[in-house]
Amino acid sequence: MDIKLKIGQRIKELREKAEMSQKDLAYTADLDRSYIASIENGQRNVSIVNIEKIAVALGVSLKEMFNNGEFDNNTKGSKRD
């Protein structure tokens, strides 16, 4: 799955868990609602600065944002030291 789609789906999952609308999240993160929608749909290459804004607005750490198994590096032949 494309990384942009994975990030978008995770943001949507966390937003819904926080019972926030896209408009609420956009306002709290100081971003545009249509920008949030395009991230959630995997259409945007979101910057790390905006990922941090979204995480803060959702009340989660960056670690928690990316800690759901979808972001594990399971590429064949890769090693972790």
C-alpha positions in Angstrom: 0.0 0.0 0.0 1.2 3.5 -0.8 2.7 5.4 2.2 0.5 8.4 1.6 -2.6 6.2 1.8 -1.3 4.5 5.0 -0.7 7.9 6.7 -4.0 9.2 5.6 -5.9 6.1 6.9 -4.1 6.4 10.2 -4.9 10.1 10.6 -8.5 9.3 9.8 -8.6 6.4 12.3 -7.1 8.6 15.1 -9.4 11.5 14.2 -12.5 9.3 14.4 -11.3 7.8 17.7 -11.0 11.4 19.0 -14.5 12.0 17.8 -13.4 15.0 15.7 -14.7 16.1 12.3 -12.2 17.0 9.6 -13.2 20.7 10.2 -12.4 20.3 13.9 -9.1 18.8 13.2 -8.2 21.4 10.6 -9.1 24.2 13.0 -7.1 22.8 15.9 -4.1 22.0 13.7 -4.3 25.4 11.9 -4.7 23.7 8.5 -7.4 23.8 5.8 -10.2 21.3 6.0 -9.8 20.3 2.3 -6.1 19.7 3.0 -7.0 17.3 5.8 -9.5 15.5 3.4 -6.8 15.2 0.7 -4.3 13.7 3.3 -6.9 11.2 4.5 -7.6 10.2 0.9 -3.9 9.7 0.2 -3.7 12.5 -2.3 -1.2 14.7 -0.5 2.5 14.3 0.3 2.2 15.7 3.8 5.2 17.3 5.4 6.6 16.2 8.8 5.8 19.7 10.1 2.1 19.2 9.3 2.2 15.6 10.6 3.4 17.0 13.9 0.6 19.7 13.9 -2.0 17.0 13.3 -0.5 14.7 16.0 -0.7 17.6 18.5 -4.2 18.4 17.5 -5.2 14.8 18.0 -3.4 14.6 21.3 -1.1 11.8 20.3 2.7 11.5 20.1 4.4 10.9 16.7 5.3 7.5 18.0 1.7 6.7 18.7 0.7 8.0 15.3 3.0 5.5 13.6 2.6 2.7 16.0 -0.1 0.5 14.5 1.8 -2.1 12.5 1.0 -0.6 9.1 4.4 1.2 9.2 6.6 -1.8 10.2 9.4 -2.3 7.7 8.8 -5.8 6.5 10.6 -5.5 3.2 12.2 -8.8 2.2 15.9 -8.9 2.9 16.0 -5.8 5.1 17.9 -5.9 8.4 17.5 -3.9 11.6 20.6 -3.4 13.7 
